Amino acid sequence: MKTIQVHLDKRSYSINVESGLLRKLPSILSDQNHGQKWIIISQYNLMELIGFELMSNLNKAGFKCDYITLPVGEAAKSMNEFSRIISQLIEMKCDRSTTILSLGGGVVGDVSGFVASSFMRGIQYYQIPTTLLAMVDSSIGGKTGINIAEGKNLVGSIYQPQGVLIDPDILESLPREEVIAGLGEVIKYGAIRDEKFLNNISEWLDDIDSFPFAKAVLRACEIKAEIVSLDEYEGGLRKLLNFGHTVGHALEAHLGYGKIRHGEAVALGMKCAGWVSHKMGFMSVDENISLTKTIDKLSLPHVSKVDPNTILSYVKKDKKMRNGILHFVVLNTLGEGNTCDSVPDNLIKESLKVIQ
Ligand SMILES: NC(=O)c1ccc[n+]([C@@H]2O[C@H](COP(=O)([O-])OP(=O)(O)OC[C@H]3O[C@@H](n4cnc5c(N)ncnc54)[C@H](O)[C@@H]3O)[C@@H](O)[C@H]2O)c1
């Protein structure tokens, strides 16, 4: 088993990555079982795929384990679903000792993490990510949240899990489009922090069926853990993880949640951000071409009807705006992200031409 540490003083935890880890979960968690209730929060399709077997193994090993399901899709990240889960936890007679096992992609992880952060003022939880995106990104760093009518992830908290448990074998059942969406986030880590990793990813993408997921997940987790350890509350360095997200989030909002996957929108947003980085005088034209070629190896959805003014209006509402200033993530060079506070509105609008 490979272990990566997230260093956050008393809130430190480890990310464990191992093929076949799910079967070993009862023994991995046995030290933490003190007779409390364990609640798997997941989706019904995932319970059928892996969750029921996991619950049965935990119960056989002496855990008191039950489960709650969420609907599939962004609709699960709602105030209604949040309060329904809280009510279910109360019905199940859960208390402050209850431990949540969040089994799923970013949607399940975001909602169950927020539930864990607020139920009885905070209970313990583990992230067991099942999508590539969740393995390399959303399960690490403690960002939890739900959407409201005014926007995505506008209600939430930073609340660290007790641990992140990753079994790359689970990816075998993940639909190809979801894999592609996750690969967008994997490219992001290379782009902002590790040029050699970016080059490796680019080569691996030439034969996507043999893509070394376990290796890529491990390196991406190392980068995310390092960044979160240095800047838990996104005061500086952690902002780099938003590379591609300014336009990405705006695309999600403009096209409609569920119409484009988060990872796909981020990948398209990275193409725009790469172009902006070059136009702002940071990255050379050749570097931008190289980044674009790597991203284009993912078969991303075509977005033809994007209105630049609408995109800009969503950009202005984004959480990355602080005191009226947009902290746009650019690349100084491949493998080195930076934030830029002076990207003109017109350049953001113009950048959309690279994805249309
Ligand atoms: N908290 C964070 O730091 C953070 C970071 C990035 C993204 N996010 C959030 O993550 C969400 C997107 O997450 P996602 O891309 O994982 O999508 P998702 O959670 O919606 O999962 C995608 C689909 O794949 C299915 N699925 C999951 N694992 C599977 C498996 N192993 N086999 C077969 N099917 C499987 C799910 O049931 C779902 O239908 C967005 O809401 C985004 O805002 C959060």
The ligand as a MOL file (V3000), in Angstrom:
LIG
                    3D

  0  0  0     0  0            999 V3000
M  V30 BEGIN CTAB
M  V30 COUNTS 44 48 0 0 0
M  V30 BEGIN ATOM
M  V30 1 N -14.6200 19.1180 -3.1060 0
M  V30 2 C -13.7520 19.3540 -4.0560 0
M  V30 3 O -12.5920 19.7230 -3.8020 0
M  V30 4 C -14.1510 19.1430 -5.4850 0
M  V30 5 C -13.1880 19.1670 -6.4910 0
M  V30 6 C -13.5790 18.8880 -7.7920 0
M  V30 7 C -14.9110 18.5980 -8.0770 0
M  V30 8 N -15.8250 18.5930 -7.0680 0 CHG=1
M  V30 9 C -17.2320 18.2690 -7.3500 0
M  V30 10 O -17.2880 16.9230 -7.7830 0
M  V30 11 C -18.4790 16.7370 -8.5480 0
M  V30 12 C -18.1740 15.8760 -9.7580 0
M  V30 13 O -17.7010 14.6390 -9.3050 0
M  V30 14 P -17.4740 13.3930 -10.2810 0
M  V30 15 O -16.8770 13.8700 -11.5390 0
M  V30 16 O -16.7880 12.3650 -9.4920 0 CHG=-1
M  V30 17 O -18.9530 12.9610 -10.6930 0
M  V30 18 P -20.1060 12.1450 -9.9210 0
M  V30 19 O -19.8540 12.0810 -8.4890 0
M  V30 20 O -21.3730 12.7520 -10.3760 0
M  V30 21 O -19.9640 10.6810 -10.5350 0
M  V30 22 C -20.2020 10.4860 -11.9020 0
M  V30 23 C -21.0660 9.2710 -12.1750 0
M  V30 24 O -20.2690 8.0970 -12.0890 0
M  V30 25 C -20.9220 7.1200 -11.2880 0
M  V30 26 N -19.8380 6.3450 -10.6780 0
M  V30 27 C -19.0170 6.7330 -9.6900 0
M  V30 28 N -18.0690 5.8240 -9.4900 0
M  V30 29 C -18.3030 4.8130 -10.3520 0
M  V30 30 C -17.6640 3.5820 -10.6430 0
M  V30 31 N -16.5260 3.2380 -10.0200 0
M  V30 32 N -18.1920 2.7830 -11.5870 0
M  V30 33 C -19.3040 3.1560 -12.2670 0
M  V30 34 N -19.9540 4.3030 -12.0530 0
M  V30 35 C -19.4510 5.1310 -11.1190 0
M  V30 36 C -21.7570 7.9200 -10.3320 0
M  V30 37 O -22.8050 7.1520 -9.7980 0
M  V30 38 C -22.2210 9.0580 -11.2270 0
M  V30 39 O -23.3300 8.6590 -11.9660 0
M  V30 40 C -18.9840 18.1200 -8.8980 0
M  V30 41 O -20.1280 18.3990 -8.1370 0
M  V30 42 C -17.8450 19.0450 -8.4740 0
M  V30 43 O -18.3000 20.2960 -8.0590 0
M  V30 44 C -15.4690 18.8410 -5.7910 0
M  V30 END ATOM
M  V30 BEGIN BOND
M  V30 1 1 1 2
M  V30 2 2 2 3
M  V30 3 1 2 4
M  V30 4 1 4 5
M  V30 5 2 4 44
M  V30 6 2 5 6
M  V30 7 1 6 7
M  V30 8 2 7 8
M  V30 9 1 8 9
M  V30 10 1 8 44
M  V30 11 1 9 10
M  V30 12 1 9 42
M  V30 13 1 10 11
M  V30 14 1 11 12
M  V30 15 1 11 40
M  V30 16 1 12 13
M  V30 17 1 13 14
M  V30 18 2 14 15
M  V30 19 1 14 16
M  V30 20 1 14 17
M  V30 21 1 17 18
M  V30 22 2 18 19
M  V30 23 1 18 20
M  V30 24 1 18 21
M  V30 25 1 21 22
M  V30 26 1 22 23
M  V30 27 1 23 24
M  V30 28 1 23 38
M  V30 29 1 24 25
M  V30 30 1 25 26
M  V30 31 1 25 36
M  V30 32 1 26 27
M  V30 33 1 26 35
M  V30 34 2 27 28
M  V30 35 1 28 29
M  V30 36 1 29 30
M  V30 37 2 29 35
M  V30 38 1 30 31
M  V30 39 2 30 32
M  V30 40 1 32 33
M  V30 41 2 33 34
M  V30 42 1 34 35
M  V30 43 1 36 37
M  V30 44 1 36 38
M  V30 45 1 38 39
M  V30 46 1 40 41
M  V30 47 1 40 42
M  V30 48 1 42 43
M  V30 END BOND
M  V30 END CTAB
M  END
